[in-house]
Amino acid sequence: MRPLRTLPLLAAVSLLAACRQDMHDQPRFEPLEASSFFADGRASRPQVEGTIARGELQLDDHLYRGKVDGEFAETFPFEITEEVMERGQERFDIYCSPCHGRVGNGEGMIVERGLKQPPSYHIQRLQEAPPGYFFDVITHGFGAMYDLSDKISVRDRWAIVAYIRALQLSQNASLSDVPEGMKSLLEGSR
């Protein structure tokens, strides 16, 4: 008698389990899939013209484009601190040194592997280039260098530019450029 009572209960449980719909299997449209719901037949909706995503309004040409009055910026858009320099060195070592080398001489590991050598940051043309020029090249690429704007944030690009300036100074400095308190350390290491 007991098995006869449990049989309808088991049948009801098995029917309910078969009708289950998992959250990962929801009815939805994939990106760019066709849809009869909208008159244009597309499931993805086009962006409304003239709108800008929250947090993406970039009015400061100096910060976001490296330009002031349409020319490459001669200054940095924010104060260059020790933390900015450290971040610039870290980002440079990750993204730039494989091609440009750790000291910016253009002798990175890609040259050892037979790829085209980038110019040294220590040539006259690049020593005279304004910071905005380097920012623009990192942002848009130049020659064989591809743009890194999708990989490196705006502030990190400026930090890299500051570090490039430090590399240029370090490779072309004379003893007269060293502060008085530090000269004794350098002279003692000879």
N, C-alpha and C positions, 0 to 999 in steps of 0.2 A: 504494500500500500504506500509506503514511504517513497519508493522510486517514482510512482505515478504522480505524486504531488510535486516533486522537484523537477520533473520533466518540463512543465510549462514555464517554470521559473528559469531554467537553463536556456530554454528557447528564447525567452524575452531578453535575457542578458546578452545572448549571442547576437540577436538582432540589433540591439542598441550599440554594441561594440562595432558592428559593421557599418553603422551610419556615422561614425565619428569623423570629424574633419580636423586635422592637425593645424596648428597655427602656421606652421611653415608651408602649408599647402593651401593658402587662402586664395580665393578667386581675386585676381588682380591683373592689371595690364603691365606687361614688361615695357621698358623704355622703347619708344619708337614703334610699338606694336600698333596694328590697325584696330580701329574701334568704330562701331556703328553708333555709339552714343553721341558723338559730336558731329556736326555737319561737315567738317573738313576731313573726317575719317581717321583722325589721328588721336591716339590715347594721350601722348605727350602734348602739353599745352605750350605754345610759344611764349616767350617772355613778353610782358607788356612793354611796348616801346617807351623809352625815356625813363624807365625805372632802374634803380641801382640797388643791389642787395645791401642789406643792413651791414654797416661796418666796412663797406667797400668804396665809399666816396673818397676819392683821392685828389683833393684840390691843391695840395702843396706840391708844386712842380719841383721845388728844390729837393724835397725828401723823396718823392716817388719817381721822378724822372731824371734827377741829377742836373737840372737846368734852372737858370735864373735869367729871365727876360729872353728866353730862346737860346741862350748860350750855355755851354757846359759850366757848371758851378765851380767857382774858384775856392769855395769854402765848404765846410761840412754843415749839414742841417741841424746837428746837435753837438753838444760838448763831447770831446773825445777824452774819456777817462781811462784809467788803468784797466777797468773791467771791460771796456769796449775794446781796448787793444788785445787783451787776453782772448776775448771772444773772436776777434778778427784773426788772430794767429791760429786758433783752433779751427775756424772755418776755412782759412787759407790752406792749412795742412791737409784738410779733408778734400776740398774741391779744387784747389789751384796747384798745389805742389806736385801732383802726378805729372803735370805738363810743364809748369814753370819752375820746378825745383824748389827746395826748401829755402833758398836765399834769393829766389826770383831771377836767376840767371838763365832760365830757359832750358836747363839741363835736367828735366824730370825723367822719370822712368819710361815715359812713352818714347823718348828719343832713343833710349837703349833698345827699344823694341822695334825700331825702324820707322816710327811715325815722324811727321814733320816737326821740326824744332820751333817752338814759339819764340818770339823776341824776348830778349832780356829786359827786365824792368829798369836796368841801369844804363840803357842807351840814352843819348841826349834827348831824342824826341819824346820818350816816355817820362823822363825826369821832368820835362817842361810841361807835360800834359796836366791839365787841371783835374782835381778829384772827380768832378762830374763826368769826365771822359771815361775813367776806369769804371765808374758806376754804370754808365751806359753800355760799355762793352760786356760787363757781367750780366746786365739785364737783357741785352739784345744779341749778344754774340758779335764776333768780328772775324772775318777770314775763316780759318778752319775751326775756330772756337765756337761752339754752340752756346745758345743763351742758357743761363742758369736761373732765370727768374722763377721758374716753377719749383726749384729745389732750395733756393736760398732766399730767406725773407729780406725785406727792404732794409731793415736795420742791420742785419748781418752783412748785406752787401756793402753798406757804408763802413762797417767794422773792418771788412776785408780791405777796403780802399785805404783806411787809416793804417792798417798793418803794412800794406804795400808801400805807403809813404815812409814808414819806419824802416822797412827793408832798404829802400833807396837811400835813406840817410845813413844807415849803418854801413853800407858798402862803399859810400863815397865820403865818409867823414874824415876829418883830420884831427890831430891832437888838440888843436885850438877849439874844436867844437865840443870837447869834453868839459863838463863843469869842473871847476877848480878842486872841489872835494873828491872827485873821482880820478883825477890825473895821477895821484900817488898810487892808487891801486893798479892802474895800467902800467906805470913805469916800474913798479915793483915786480910785475909778472914777466918782465923782459929777461 
